[in-house]
Amino acid sequence: MLKKLTGLLKKNNSKTVRLKKAIGSVLGFDPNSIDVYVLALRHTSSAKVQDTTGFREHNERLEFLGDSVLGVIVAEYLFKKFPFKDEGFLTEIRSRIVNGDSLSNIAIKMGLDDLVSFEGSKNNAKSIYGDALEALIAAIYLDTDFKTCKKFVTKKILEQHIDLDEIIENNKNYKSKLIEWAHKEEKILKFHILNETVNGAKRQFEACVIVNEEIVATGFGLSKKKAEQDAAMKSCTILKIDP
C-alpha cells in the first residue's frame, strides 16, 4: 500500500497513477476524479492552505457528509433486514456499527492506515482512520452516485466486516441495566452532562453517572446519549453490575 501520498498530483503523474491504483483496490472500482479521494485521506494535521483564500483543505467537511450518508445506508439496511424489530433495537445496532472504534477497525482492515496523510505519531492515530473512512464514503458519493456508494457500504463494510449476529448477541444497554440496578437497590441515580467540546465539525460530550450524590464514573461520546452509555458502562464495571 502507498503511504502518505499527498501533494500536487498534476505535477507528479507517477504518484497519481499509484495512488489511483491503491484507492481503486480499496473501492473495488476505478475512481473518476482522484482529487476528492486525496482530500478524503488528508487529516487536518497535514492540511494544505489555499493561496487565494487561506482556507485549509482537509477531510473534516467530507467526514461530516460521509457520516450522514453512512447513517442513511446503514439505517435502510437494518430496516429491511429486521422488519419486525422496534426503533430502539434498530437505533442501538446502528450505533454499534457506526461508532468510532468500529469504523477505525474496519478502516485499518481495508488498508486506509497506509493511505491517510497526517502528521504525528501513529500510536495516537486510530480515530483518524475511522474519520477517513467516513470521508471516503462522502468522496464515493460525490464522485459517483448514491447507488454506487450504497453498494460500497453494503458489500465492502456491512457484509465483509460486520458480524450482525455477534453485535446482537453482545448488545448491552448499560444505561438501562444501571437504571434497573438503582431501582432494585433503592439508589438515587442521575446522569449529568459535564462538558461539551467542539473540534471543527465535531462535537464531543462528557457525561457522568451520579449515585447517591457521588460521581461513580465519567464517559465520552459524539452525542449525549453515547457519552451517557460510556459512563454507564464504566459504572457497571466499578459497581460490579453484570450487564
C-alpha positions as CSV (number, residue, x, y, z in Angstrom):
1,M,0.0,0.0,0.0
2,L,1.0,3.6,-0.6
3,K,2.0,5.6,2.4
4,K,1.2,9.3,2.9
5,L,0.8,10.3,-0.7
6,T,-0.1,13.9,-0.9
7,G,0.9,16.9,-2.9
8,L,0.0,18.4,-6.3
9,L,-0.9,15.4,-8.2
10,K,-0.8,17.0,-11.6
11,K,2.9,17.7,-11.1
12,N,3.7,14.1,-10.4
13,N,1.8,11.7,-12.7
14,S,3.5,8.6,-11.3
15,K,2.2,9.3,-7.9
16,T,-1.2,10.0,-9.3
17,V,-1.2,6.6,-11.1
18,R,0.0,4.7,-8.0
19,L,-2.5,6.4,-5.7
20,K,-5.4,5.9,-8.0
21,K,-4.5,2.2,-8.2
22,A,-4.2,1.9,-4.4
23,I,-7.6,3.7,-3.8
24,G,-9.2,1.6,-6.6
25,S,-8.1,-1.6,-4.8
26,V,-9.9,-0.4,-1.7
27,L,-13.0,0.8,-3.5
28,G,-13.3,-2.2,-5.9
29,F,-13.6,0.2,-8.9
30,D,-11.5,3.0,-10.5
31,P,-12.3,6.5,-9.2
32,N,-13.3,9.1,-11.7
33,S,-11.8,12.2,-10.0
34,I,-8.8,11.3,-7.8
35,D,-8.7,14.8,-6.2
36,V,-11.7,14.2,-3.9
37,Y,-10.2,11.0,-2.6
38,V,-6.9,12.6,-1.9
39,L,-8.8,15.2,0.1
40,A,-10.8,12.5,1.9
41,L,-7.5,10.9,3.1
42,R,-6.0,14.2,4.3
43,H,-6.2,14.8,8.0
44,T,-6.2,18.3,9.5
45,S,-2.7,17.9,10.7
46,S,-1.4,17.8,7.1
47,A,-4.0,20.3,5.7
48,K,-2.9,22.5,2.8
49,V,-3.6,26.2,2.7
50,Q,-5.1,27.7,-0.5
51,D,-3.1,30.7,-1.6
52,T,-6.1,32.7,-2.7
53,T,-8.5,32.3,0.2
54,G,-6.3,31.0,3.1
55,F,-8.8,28.1,3.5
56,R,-7.2,25.0,5.0
57,E,-8.1,21.9,2.9
58,H,-8.6,18.7,4.9
59,N,-11.2,15.9,5.2
60,E,-13.5,17.2,8.0
61,R,-16.2,18.6,5.7
62,L,-16.2,15.3,3.8
63,E,-16.3,13.4,7.1
64,F,-19.4,15.4,8.0
65,L,-21.1,14.4,4.8
66,G,-19.9,10.8,4.9
67,D,-21.3,10.4,8.4
68,S,-24.8,11.3,7.2
69,V,-24.6,9.2,4.1
70,L,-23.4,6.2,6.1
71,G,-26.1,6.6,8.6
72,V,-28.8,6.6,6.0
73,I,-27.4,3.5,4.2
74,V,-27.0,1.5,7.5
75,A,-30.4,2.6,8.7
76,E,-32.1,1.4,5.5
77,Y,-30.1,-1.9,5.6
78,L,-31.2,-2.7,9.1
79,F,-34.8,-1.5,8.5
80,K,-35.1,-4.1,5.7
81,K,-33.2,-6.9,7.3
82,F,-35.1,-6.7,10.6
83,P,-38.8,-5.9,9.6
84,F,-40.2,-6.8,13.0
85,K,-37.7,-5.1,15.3
86,D,-38.6,-1.8,17.0
87,E,-36.9,1.6,16.7
88,G,-34.9,1.1,19.9
89,F,-33.3,-2.1,18.6
90,L,-32.5,-0.6,15.2
91,T,-31.0,2.5,16.7
92,E,-28.8,0.6,19.1
93,I,-27.5,-1.8,16.4
94,R,-26.8,1.1,14.0
95,S,-24.9,2.9,16.8
96,R,-22.7,-0.1,17.4
97,I,-21.9,-0.4,13.7
98,V,-21.1,3.2,13.0
99,N,-19.3,4.1,16.3
100,G,-15.7,5.4,16.1
101,D,-13.9,2.2,17.2
102,S,-15.9,0.0,14.8
103,L,-15.2,2.3,11.8
104,S,-11.5,2.6,12.8
105,N,-11.0,-1.1,12.9
106,I,-12.7,-1.5,9.6
107,A,-10.6,1.2,8.0
108,I,-7.4,-0.5,9.2
109,K,-8.6,-3.8,7.8
110,M,-9.2,-2.0,4.5
111,G,-5.7,-0.6,4.5
112,L,-6.6,3.1,4.9
113,D,-4.0,3.4,7.7
114,D,-1.4,3.2,4.9
115,L,-3.1,5.8,2.8
116,V,-4.1,8.5,5.3
117,S,-2.0,11.6,5.3
118,F,-1.3,13.1,8.7
119,E,1.4,14.5,10.9
120,G,2.1,12.9,14.2
121,S,2.5,9.5,15.9
122,K,0.6,6.5,14.6
123,N,0.1,5.4,18.2
124,N,-2.4,8.1,18.7
125,A,-4.0,7.9,15.3
126,K,-6.6,5.2,15.5
127,S,-9.6,7.5,15.4
128,I,-8.2,9.3,12.4
129,Y,-8.8,6.1,10.3
130,G,-12.5,5.9,11.2
131,D,-12.9,9.6,10.3
132,A,-11.1,9.0,7.0
133,L,-13.4,6.1,6.2
134,E,-16.4,8.4,6.6
135,A,-14.7,11.0,4.4
136,L,-14.0,8.3,1.8
137,I,-17.7,7.4,1.8
138,A,-18.5,11.0,1.0
139,A,-15.9,11.0,-1.7
140,I,-17.5,8.0,-3.4
141,Y,-21.0,9.7,-3.1
142,L,-19.7,12.9,-4.8
143,D,-17.5,11.1,-7.4
144,T,-20.2,8.6,-8.5
145,D,-23.7,8.5,-7.1
146,F,-25.7,7.3,-4.1
147,K,-26.3,3.8,-5.7
148,T,-22.6,3.2,-6.1
149,C,-21.9,4.5,-2.6
150,K,-24.6,2.3,-1.1
151,K,-23.1,-0.8,-2.9
152,F,-19.7,0.0,-1.5
153,V,-21.0,0.4,2.1
154,T,-23.2,-2.8,1.8
155,K,-20.6,-5.1,0.1
156,K,-17.3,-3.7,1.5
157,I,-18.4,-2.8,5.0
158,L,-21.6,-4.4,6.2
159,E,-21.3,-7.8,4.5
160,Q,-17.5,-8.1,4.7
161,H,-16.6,-6.6,8.1
162,I,-19.7,-6.5,10.2
163,D,-20.9,-9.6,12.1
164,L,-24.5,-8.7,12.9
165,D,-25.1,-11.9,14.9
166,E,-22.2,-11.0,17.2
167,I,-23.4,-7.4,17.6
168,I,-26.9,-8.5,18.5
169,E,-25.6,-11.2,20.9
170,N,-23.4,-8.6,22.7
171,N,-25.9,-5.8,22.5
172,K,-25.7,-4.4,26.1
173,N,-27.7,-1.3,27.1
174,Y,-25.6,-0.3,30.1
175,K,-27.7,2.7,30.9
176,S,-30.9,0.6,31.2
177,K,-29.1,-2.0,33.3
178,L,-27.8,0.7,35.6
179,I,-31.3,2.2,36.0
180,E,-32.7,-1.3,36.7
181,W,-30.0,-1.8,39.4
182,A,-30.6,1.6,41.0
183,H,-34.3,0.9,41.3
184,K,-33.7,-2.5,42.8
185,E,-31.2,-1.2,45.3
186,E,-33.2,1.9,46.0
187,K,-30.3,4.2,45.0
188,I,-30.7,7.7,43.7
189,L,-29.3,7.7,40.1
190,K,-28.6,10.7,37.9
191,F,-26.9,11.2,34.5
192,H,-25.3,14.6,34.0
193,I,-23.5,16.2,31.0
194,L,-20.3,17.8,32.4
195,N,-18.8,19.3,29.3
196,E,-19.2,19.8,25.5
197,T,-16.2,20.5,23.3
198,V,-16.2,21.4,19.6
199,N,-13.4,20.5,17.2
200,G,-14.2,21.6,13.7
201,A,-17.4,19.9,12.6
202,K,-17.3,17.5,15.6
203,R,-18.8,17.8,19.0
204,Q,-17.8,15.6,21.9
205,F,-19.7,15.3,25.2
206,E,-18.5,14.3,28.6
207,A,-21.1,12.7,30.9
208,C,-21.0,11.3,34.4
209,V,-23.0,8.9,36.4
210,I,-24.0,10.0,39.9
211,V,-25.2,7.6,42.6
212,N,-26.5,9.0,45.9
213,E,-24.9,12.4,45.0
214,E,-21.4,10.8,44.3
215,I,-19.8,10.6,40.9
216,V,-19.1,7.0,40.0
217,A,-17.6,7.4,36.5
218,T,-17.4,9.7,33.5
219,G,-17.7,8.8,29.8
220,F,-17.3,10.4,26.4
221,G,-19.1,10.3,23.1
222,L,-20.1,12.2,20.0
223,S,-23.6,12.6,21.3
224,K,-25.1,13.0,24.8
225,K,-26.6,9.5,24.6
226,K,-23.3,7.9,23.6
227,A,-21.5,9.7,26.4
228,E,-24.0,8.5,29.0
229,Q,-23.8,5.0,27.7
230,D,-20.0,5.1,28.0
231,A,-20.3,6.4,31.6
232,A,-22.9,3.8,32.4
233,M,-20.6,1.0,31.0
234,K,-17.8,2.2,33.2
235,S,-20.1,2.5,36.2
236,C,-21.3,-1.1,35.7
237,T,-17.7,-2.3,35.9
238,I,-17.0,-0.2,39.0
239,L,-20.2,-1.3,40.8
240,K,-19.8,-4.9,39.6
241,I,-23.1,-5.0,37.8
242,D,-23.4,-7.7,35.2
243,P,-24.8,-6.1,32.0
